Amino acid sequence: MSIHRLAVILARAGSKGMPNKNVLTIAGRPMIAYTIDQARAADEIDDVCVTTDAPKAAEVARAMGVLVIDRPPELASDTATVDSAVRHAVECYEKIRRPVTHVAILYANVPIRPAGIIDRAMRHLIKSAADSVRSLAPVTKQHPDWLHRLDGDRMIQYRKNSIYRRQDLERLYYHDGAVLVVTRKSLFITSPDDNHAFLGADRRGVVSESGSAIDIDGPEDARIAEAIIRFGKQSS
């Protein structure tokens, strides 16, 4: 079977902090539009779909010429998993269009991503023959060696150490939400004992600069994204 790489954009309506945040206006456009543009611009993506239960997000996607997969309520609840929604989207897509071999999972509430990160991740997935690749950024000021627990007001080191220079901290990385790519085979692996089974056994990462992906969780994040876009620093 020939390679076919599908980008699945997740745009769930429910958000306790910011209802309908995926269509929040950022610099004059619905937030989801940025992710759609980025997915369509990626050389390593063959097609794009949006899985959503939000009528406004579906309207934006259709207006931009993108296939919309109607997400059922049981896959759009607060407890529904990302991988279950993506599996549903892939199965629906394959019934309408063609078989899929690789999947890029993109969140609609991430309007800003490092330049070329979708292509970097997909190329690495295919070249390495891994099961999954996630975009990563280095941990900086909130490094575990500089974290504390509190017993009342008494500070207790999270990990005992005497490091005071940032340069001496162990290099650690977090998933910045810019992109997650998986093989179709891995995506359909499930386990009641491991919520991340769909990432497979061979999990890789590609690293970008800290802060180069903006994940909108609240009004402050939205203001930061708006400022970056308006001042011409938007990544694609």
Stockholm file with secondary structure:
# STOCKHOLM 1.0

chainA/1-236         MSIHRLAVILARAGSKGMPNKNVLTIAGRPMIAYTIDQARAADEIDDVCVTTDAPKAAEVARAMGVLVIDRPPELASDTATVDSAVRHAVECYEKIRRPVTHVAILYANVPIRPAGIIDRAMRHLIKSAADSVRSLAPVTKQHPDWLHRLDGDRMIQYRKNSIYRRQDLERLYYHDGAVLVVTRKSLFITSPDDNHAFLGADRRGVVSESGSAIDIDGPEDARIAEAIIRFGKQSS
#=GR chainA/1-236 SS CCCCEEEEEEECSCCSSSTTGGGCEETTEEHHHHHHHHHHHCTTCCEEEEEESCHHHHHHHHHTTCEEEECCGGGSSTTCCHHHHHHHHHHHHHHHSCCCSEEEEEETTCCBCCTTHHHHHHHHHHHHTCSEEEEEEECCTTCGGGCEEEETTEEEESSCCCCCCGGGSCCCEEEEEEEEEEEHHHHTCCCTTCTTGGGCSCEEEEECCTTSSBCCCSHHHHHHHHHHHHTTCCCC
#=GC SS_cons         CCCCEEEEEEECSCCSSSTTGGGCEETTEEHHHHHHHHHHHCTTCCEEEEEESCHHHHHHHHHTTCEEEECCGGGSSTTCCHHHHHHHHHHHHHHHSCCCSEEEEEETTCCBCCTTHHHHHHHHHHHHTCSEEEEEEECCTTCGGGCEEEETTEEEESSCCCCCCGGGSCCCEEEEEEEEEEEHHHHTCCCTTCTTGGGCSCEEEEECCTTSSBCCCSHHHHHHHHHHHHTTCCCC
//
